[in-house]
Amino acid sequence: MSVQYLTPEGMLQPAPYHHVAVGTGTRHVHVSGQVARQADGAPVAPGDLAGQVAHALRNTATGLAGAGATFDDVLRLTFYVTKWSPEKIGDFMAGVEAVAEEIGLKLPMPPASLIGVDYLFEEDVLVEVEATALLD
């Protein structure tokens, strides 16, 4: 495996993600922002943050697989969530947990950032996920 995760003593614990990833591979994989859309563009889970998080992560897994990678190879995840407030963390994590086993995303997740934004590219899009992976 080309990625090792750790959360050194003295960093916030517990957290739903590791704080550090160490990569030793040579092929970089960047999956662009994935949203809750089917391949034909049809929206998935309108108005449902948990459902959209789950589907955006499924699409991220598909992108990784296309490059020969899995979530085990992910160095970093970035989540953009519209109109973020701390009260949404339960719905957000419910979406992650609902799909984690299905897509091979181990918890705690790889290092991750959650960035609150006013608006994404279309009004019904509540979350977008980017992934960076490293392969041997």
Stockholm file with secondary structure:
# STOCKHOLM 1.0

chainA/1-136         MSVQYLTPEGMLQPAPYHHVAVGTGTRHVHVSGQVARQADGAPVAPGDLAGQVAHALRNTATGLAGAGATFDDVLRLTFYVTKWSPEKIGDFMAGVEAVAEEIGLKLPMPPASLIGVDYLFEEDVLVEVEATALLD
#=GR chainA/1-136 SS CCEEEECCTTSCCSCSBCSEEEECCSEEEEEEEECSBCTTSCBCSTTCHHHHHHHHHHHHHHHHHHTTCCGGGEEEEEEEEETCCGGGHHHHHHHHHHHHHHHTCCSSBSSEEEEEESCCSSTTCCEEEEEEEEEC
#=GC SS_cons         CCEEEECCTTSCCSCSBCSEEEECCSEEEEEEEECSBCTTSCBCSTTCHHHHHHHHHHHHHHHHHHTTCCGGGEEEEEEEEETCCGGGHHHHHHHHHHHHHHHTCCSSBSSEEEEEESCCSSTTCCEEEEEEEEEC
//
